[in-house]
Structures are given as C-alpha cells and as structure tokens.
Amino acid sequence: MFITLHVYGLSLNLLGLHWAFIPIFLNNIATKGYDPIDAMLFCTVFGQVGAALAMTIKAKDHKFKELAASATLSGILGISEPIIYGVTIPHKRSFIMASIGSAFGGAIAGFSSSKMYGGFAPGGIFGIPMFMGKNGVDSSFIGFLLSLVVAFGVAFVLSMLFAEVVKPKPVAQKKLPVTLNNGKVGSPLVGHTIPLSAVKDDVFSTGMMGKGLAILPDKGEVRAPFDGQVVSVFPTKHAIGLKSNTGIELLIHIGLDTVNLKGEHFDTNVQINDLVKAGDILEKFDIQSIQDAGYDTTVPIIITNTNDFSAVKTNSLGVQVSFGDEILSTTVTNKSSEKDESFQQA
C-alpha cells in the first residue's frame, strides 16, 4: 500500500498535479487541526535524495556527477525536480529504489501517527518543524524523523547496490589529417591584446604552458581561429583545446581561476572531436557576470606544442583585434608527420 501511495504521489509530481493535494492538507488542518497524509508523503523527497547521493558517489561520468551532486543539495532543501528529471527518472532503477525507500519511510510515519500541524510544510529540512505538535518532541514526531532517515537510508543502500553506474559516453572519433607546417592563428575574440607576461597568473605569464598572448575581451564570444578539430572541452567550460590542420595545438583559457565557477556563465557550442572552420562560434560567456563574481576575464591563448616549431611569432600586441585578425604564426624548418595532442589540465 505504501509503495503504491508513494509511486502515485511521485507520478502526480511528475505531471505537476501534486498541487491538488494542498487543499486536502489545508482542509484537514482547518477541520481537525492536523493532516496525516503529508506526514506519510513527506519522506518521498528524502528517498529521492538518498538515491541521488548514491548515484553521485557511483558515477564515473564527471558531468553527471556534478549534476547529481547539485541536485542532491537541492533535494535536501526541498526541491526534488532536479533529482527526478535529471538523475532518477533517466536511470530508472534508482527511481524505483527511491520509491521503495520512501514506502518504508511512509509506513513508519503512518504507524507512528505522525501529523502535520499549522499549515503547509515546504519540502526538505526546512519543513520538518511543521510536524512537531504542541507537545513538542513526542513519539509521533520521533516516528516522523525516523521515517525520513529510513527513506533516505534504504534508498541510498539499494541504489548503491542495484542502480547503474553512469559512465562517460564513448565519443566517436573523427580523423583530422595533420601535417606539421607553417601556420597562422586568427583572433578567436574581439578585444585588446596583451603579452602573456602581463597575465596575473604564473602558469601563463612564465610561459610554462607555451608561447602565446592574452586578450582582454570586449565581447563574450569565442570563434574558431583556424580550420581544425576540437580536442578538449573542459567540463567546467572555461577552456577549449583545438588542433589545426597545420599541427598547432591551441588552448583558449577563458578567464583566470574561472574553473571555480563550475560552468556558470559559460555556454559551449562544440564537443570533443568536432571539426570546425575558421570563424565558427565555439563558445559564449557572460563577461559582466564573470567579473561580478570576482574573476578576471583575461583570456590567455597558448600554443601548447610550442617546442614542435622552430619559431612562434606574436604578431599583434597592445592593439585592438577582431575575429580572424592574425595574432600568432608558427614556422617549421623540418616538416614532420602527425603529432599527438599535448593538452594539460589548466
């Protein structure tokens, strides 16, 4: 019975029909002074949280792990939709495990005669005080707390045992014919160029990662600086690695320490192995929001395989550049065969 009740309740939640319960809750409170139904349903969110936490721990896919972790936090605060739509429904076994955990929790609340008093309780931890009656911490309230713990614990354990492990999806490989040759790098941004030595980050300013320059962007848009292939898109969206058909391996790092934003204010248009043409839009980012968050929006542009070339020339320093303006060029004396990517975590 309790499994049916919670699956039914979750189904209504998915369809947005759970709001129809609220008049029933409020009517019970108005006529009886309490409502027993929401006391049995309240643990549903905690069952979803338990399943989502297990999925977070088990996940091998970095992007899904971040999604599941943030959804888990939202669930603790009472917002279950990110968990349901982003974590448990797409991975059905975890949704079933969450429903089973919620059923056990609901049974405990029912047998404990737990009740909601005084109004409609928001989901999550902030709604818990609404289930404490005028007698304070009594057996019904202790039973209610136990129902939350059991729903969370059972869903967590079952999901750890039986839910799937989310792994990164294999990316189909595309071949890009590459021969190390003289090459040019157009500006991927609109802005003002500065030398790497002026960048306020030793990793870039010392040339540790390779030669290049930096741009103070005027427009939050990154375009392909040459014909080539995307070889790296960081999960946090703050950096993109490219390889040209002349063998240039280029890192475009949007802002300094912006990895801490975890993708916020960034929107990528490409994926690893995509082939791009000069001028294609790679990414958009919100300059003002990034600056308001306290981060430097300087964009270092580095040729990470500098040592593969006999010379790397910086052609435009201290000037305003637009998309496609030549900013870097490479020279080789002995042309060699295809090179491997050499991108490092920035």
C-alpha positions in Angstrom: 0.0 0.0 0.0 2.8 2.5 0.9 4.7 1.7 -2.3 1.6 2.4 -4.3 0.9 5.6 -2.4 4.4 7.0 -3.0 4.6 5.9 -6.6 1.2 7.6 -7.1 2.5 10.7 -5.3 5.6 10.8 -7.4 3.6 10.3 -10.6 1.5 13.3 -9.7 4.7 15.3 -9.0 6.0 14.5 -12.5 2.8 15.7 -14.0 2.6 18.8 -11.8 -0.6 17.6 -10.3 0.7 17.3 -6.7 -0.6 20.8 -6.0 -4.1 19.2 -5.9 -3.2 17.7 -2.6 -2.7 21.0 -0.9 -6.4 21.9 -0.5 -6.9 18.5 1.2 -4.0 19.2 3.6 -5.3 22.6 4.4 -8.9 21.3 4.9 -7.7 18.6 7.3 -5.8 21.2 9.3 -8.8 23.6 9.3 -11.2 20.9 10.4 -9.0 18.6 12.6 -6.0 20.8 13.4 -3.6 18.4 11.7 -3.0 16.5 8.5 -1.8 12.8 8.5 -1.4 12.5 4.7 1.5 14.8 4.1 3.3 13.2 7.1 3.4 9.9 5.1 4.3 11.6 1.8 6.9 14.0 3.2 9.7 11.4 3.2 9.4 11.0 -0.6 11.9 13.8 -1.1 14.4 12.2 1.3 14.1 8.9 -0.6 15.0 10.7 -3.8 17.9 12.4 -2.0 19.3 9.1 -0.8 19.1 7.6 -4.4 20.7 10.8 -5.9 23.6 10.7 -3.4 24.3 7.1 -4.2 24.3 7.9 -7.9 26.7 10.8 -7.3 29.1 8.6 -5.4 28.9 5.8 -8.0 29.1 7.9 -11.2 32.2 7.7 -13.4 31.0 10.5 -15.7 32.3 13.8 -14.4 29.5 15.9 -15.9 26.7 13.6 -14.5 28.5 13.6 -11.0 28.3 17.4 -10.9 24.6 17.4 -11.9 23.7 14.7 -9.4 25.6 16.4 -6.6 23.9 19.8 -7.2 20.5 18.0 -7.5 21.1 16.2 -4.2 21.7 19.6 -2.4 18.5 21.0 -4.0 16.6 18.0 -2.7 17.8 18.5 0.8 16.5 22.0 0.6 13.1 20.6 -0.7 13.4 21.0 -4.4 13.0 17.5 -5.9 12.5 18.2 -9.6 16.3 18.4 -10.4 16.7 14.9 -8.9 13.6 13.4 -10.5 14.2 14.8 -14.0 18.0 14.9 -14.1 19.0 11.8 -12.0 16.5 9.2 -11.1 14.0 9.1 -13.9 16.7 8.9 -16.6 18.2 6.0 -14.6 15.0 4.1 -13.7 16.4 1.7 -11.2 17.4 4.5 -8.9 13.9 5.9 -9.1 12.5 2.5 -8.1 14.9 2.3 -5.2 13.9 5.8 -4.1 10.3 4.8 -4.2 10.9 1.6 -2.1 12.8 3.7 0.5 10.0 6.2 0.6 7.5 3.4 1.1 9.3 2.2 4.2 9.6 5.7 5.5 5.9 6.4 4.8 4.9 3.2 6.6 6.8 4.3 9.7 5.2 7.7 9.7 1.8 6.1 9.3 2.3 3.6 12.1 3.6 6.5 14.3 0.5 8.5 13.7 2.7 11.4 12.5 0.9 14.6 11.6 1.5 18.0 10.0 0.3 21.0 12.1 -0.5 24.6 11.5 -0.1 25.0 7.7 1.5 23.5 4.6 5.1 22.4 5.1 7.7 23.1 2.3 9.7 20.0 1.3 13.2 19.3 2.7 14.8 20.1 6.0 13.0 23.4 6.4 9.6 21.8 6.6 10.4 19.4 9.5 9.3 21.8 12.3 5.8 21.8 10.9 5.4 18.2 12.1 6.0 19.0 15.7 2.8 19.3 17.7 2.0 21.4 20.8 3.6 18.7 23.0 6.9 19.2 21.3 9.1 16.1 20.7 6.7 13.2 21.2 6.5 9.7 19.8 4.7 10.8 16.7 7.4 13.4 15.9 10.2 10.9 16.6 8.5 8.5 14.3 8.3 11.2 11.6 12.0 11.9 11.9 12.7 8.1 11.7 10.6 7.9 8.5 12.9 10.5 6.9 16.1 8.6 8.0 14.7 5.3 6.8 13.5 6.6 3.4 17.0 8.2 2.9 18.9 5.2 4.2 17.0 2.4 2.3 17.0 4.4 -1.0 20.8 5.1 -0.6 21.7 1.5 0.2 19.5 -0.1 -2.5 20.8 2.4 -5.1 24.4 1.7 -4.1 23.7 -2.0 -4.6 21.4 -2.1 -7.6 21.4 1.2 -9.5 23.5 1.6 -12.6 26.9 3.3 -12.7 26.8 6.3 -15.0 29.9 6.2 -17.2 31.1 8.7 -19.8 29.6 8.1 -23.2 32.1 7.0 -25.8 32.8 9.7 -28.3 33.0 8.7 -32.0 36.5 9.5 -33.3 36.9 11.7 -36.4 40.1 11.7 -38.3 41.8 15.1 -39.0 44.7 14.8 -41.4 47.5 16.8 -39.8 51.0 17.6 -41.1 53.2 19.9 -39.1 53.6 23.0 -41.2 53.9 26.8 -41.1 50.6 28.1 -39.7 48.6 31.1 -38.6 46.3 31.7 -35.7 43.4 34.2 -36.1 42.0 36.0 -33.1 39.2 34.0 -31.5 37.9 37.1 -29.7 37.2 40.8 -30.1 39.3 42.7 -27.6 42.7 44.2 -26.8 45.8 42.1 -26.9 48.4 42.0 -24.1 51.6 39.9 -23.6 51.5 36.8 -21.6 53.9 38.4 -19.1 51.1 40.8 -18.1 48.7 38.0 -17.2 48.2 37.8 -13.4 48.7 34.0 -13.3 52.2 32.5 -13.1 51.1 29.4 -15.1 50.6 31.6 -18.1 52.9 34.6 -17.5 56.0 32.5 -17.1 55.4 30.7 -20.4 55.2 27.4 -18.6 52.5 26.1 -20.9 53.9 27.6 -24.1 54.1 30.8 -26.1 51.2 33.0 -27.0 49.4 36.1 -25.8 46.3 37.1 -24.0 43.2 39.1 -24.9 41.0 41.4 -22.7 37.7 40.6 -24.3 35.1 43.2 -25.3 32.6 40.6 -26.5 31.7 37.3 -24.8 32.1 35.1 -27.8 34.8 32.7 -28.9 35.3 31.7 -32.5 37.5 29.2 -34.2 40.9 30.8 -35.0 41.6 28.3 -37.8 40.3 25.2 -39.6 40.9 22.3 -37.3 39.4 20.0 -34.7 38.2 20.3 -31.1 40.4 18.1 -28.9 39.4 19.3 -25.5 36.4 20.8 -23.9 36.8 21.2 -20.2 33.8 20.0 -18.1 33.7 23.5 -16.4 33.5 25.1 -19.9 36.2 27.6 -19.1 38.8 26.3 -21.6 38.8 24.8 -25.1 41.7 22.9 -26.8 42.0 23.0 -30.6 44.3 21.4 -33.2 44.8 23.0 -36.6 45.4 21.1 -39.8 49.0 22.5 -39.7 49.6 20.9 -36.3 49.1 23.9 -34.0 47.7 22.8 -30.6 46.0 25.8 -29.1 44.5 26.4 -25.7 41.9 29.1 -25.2 41.5 29.7 -21.5 38.6 32.0 -20.7 39.4 34.0 -17.6 41.7 33.3 -14.6 40.6 30.8 -11.9 37.2 30.6 -13.6 37.3 26.8 -13.2 35.8 27.6 -9.8 32.6 28.8 -11.5 31.9 25.2 -12.5 30.5 26.2 -15.8 28.3 29.0 -14.7 28.1 31.9 -17.2 29.6 29.7 -20.0 27.8 28.1 -22.9 29.7 25.8 -25.2 28.6 25.1 -28.8 31.1 22.3 -29.6 32.1 18.9 -28.3 35.3 16.9 -28.4 36.3 15.7 -31.9 34.1 18.3 -33.7 35.6 19.6 -36.9 35.5 23.4 -37.1 36.1 26.1 -39.7 37.7 29.4 -39.0 35.0 31.8 -37.7 32.7 29.1 -36.3 31.3 30.0 -32.9 32.8 27.8 -30.2 31.5 29.3 -27.0 29.7 32.2 -25.5 30.3 33.6 -22.0 28.9 36.4 -19.9 31.7 38.9 -19.3 29.9 41.1 -16.8 28.6 38.2 -14.7 32.0 36.6 -14.5 33.5 40.0 -13.4 30.7 40.5 -10.9 31.6 37.1 -9.4 35.1 38.4 -8.7 37.0 36.8 -11.6 39.5 38.3 -14.1 38.2 37.8 -17.6 41.6 37.9 -19.3 41.8 35.1 -22.0 45.3 33.5 -22.4 45.7 32.0 -25.8 48.6 29.4 -25.8 50.3 27.3 -28.4 50.9 24.3 -26.1 53.1 22.4 -28.5 55.5 25.4 -28.9 58.5 23.1 -29.0 57.3 21.4 -32.1 58.0 24.6 -34.1 61.3 26.3 -34.9 59.6 29.7 -34.2 56.4 31.0 -32.8 55.8 34.7 -33.5 53.4 37.0 -31.8 52.1 39.4 -34.4 49.7 41.7 -32.6 50.4 43.1 -29.1 48.9 46.1 -27.5 46.3 46.5 -30.2 42.6 46.1 -30.7 41.7 42.9 -32.7 38.6 41.5 -34.2 37.7 37.9 -35.1 40.1 36.4 -37.6 42.9 39.1 -37.2 46.2 37.3 -37.3 47.7 37.2 -33.8 50.2 34.3 -33.9 52.1 32.4 -36.5 54.4 29.3 -36.5 57.4 28.3 -38.6 58.9 24.9 -39.1 62.3 24.0 -40.7 61.8 20.3 -40.9 58.3 19.2 -41.7 57.3 16.0 -39.8 54.4 13.6 -39.6 51.3 13.8 -37.5 51.9 14.8 -33.8 49.9 13.8 -30.8 47.9 16.2 -28.7 49.7 17.6 -25.7 47.0 19.4 -23.7 47.3 19.6 -20.0 44.8 20.4 -17.3 44.7 24.2 -16.9 
